[in-house]
């Protein structure tokens, strides 16, 4: 299982830590993922979804 949103495909990206003296070291930006039960093809399934997709309402949760 990769560190990627299954709705929008958001994943890790690379960048730099920048100090006050403007020296740069490599770093990784990770998405804010949640394991959520969602309805996929009419059946509940556990998927990884980023917080922005959850807030936007792109995930339909199963009725229990």
Secondary structure, 3 states (H helix, E strand, C coil): CCCCCCCCCCCCEEEEEECCCCCEEEEEECCCEEEEEEEECCEEEEEEEEHHHHHHCCCCCCCC
